[in-house]
Amino acid sequence: MSENKQQRVAKRLRWSGRILSLVVAAFSLIAYLVSGVAEFLTEGWEVVSADIQGLILALLTAAALAGSILSWWH
């Protein structure tokens, strides 16, 4: 494969990765927002449950979002 073709393939892969990561980050943000609103509507102002699965998912989403932001800078 020629170097020019390799560069075009790499460019397409970078752009598809950037777009896909933004879609995933947006979906996760919307899912967390809807989950929080649903919990607030059912339980009111009581203490919001902070389970370990939610914290792990939040950390993974934050890492994915940070990677997405860094990919736009490079």
N, C-alpha and C positions, 0 to 999 in steps of 0.2 A: 504494500500500500504506500502510495506516495506521501511525502510529508505534508503537502497541502491538504490532501484528503484526510489525513489523521488530525490535522488542526481543525478542520470543519466538523469532524465527528466529535472531537473533544468540546468544541464550542456548543454544539447541539446538546451534548450530555450535560454540560454546565447549566445551560438555560433550562433544560427539562428538570434538572435537580432543584434549581432555584424556584421554579414555578410550583413543582410538586411539594417542596418544603413549605412554601407559603400557604398552599391549600391545606396541608395537614395541620399547620399551626393555627390557621383560621378556624378549621373544624374543631380542633381541640379547645380553643378559646370559647367558641360558641357552646360546645358541650358542657364545659365547666360552668359557664354563665347560666345556662338553662338548668343544670343540676342544682346550682346554688339558689336560684329563684324558686325552684320546686320545693327544695328543702325549707326555705324561708316561708313559703305559703302554707306548708303542712304543719310546721312546728312553731312558727312565729319567731319571737325574739329569743327563744331558748338558745342554749349553747349549741353551736354548729359542731357536728361530729367531725373530728379530724382523725380518720383512720389511716393506717400505714399505706394501704393501696393508693389512696388519693394523693398522699404526699409523694409516693414514688412516681405516679403518673405525672404529677405537677413538675417534678424535677426532670423527668425525661422530656416533657414538652418544653420546658425552659431550655434544656440543652439543644433540642431540635430547633427552637426559635433562634437561639444564639448562633447556631451553625448556619442557619438561613441568612441571618443578618451579616455574618462574616463573609458568606459567599457572595453577597452583593457588593462588598467592598473590594474584593479581589478580582 
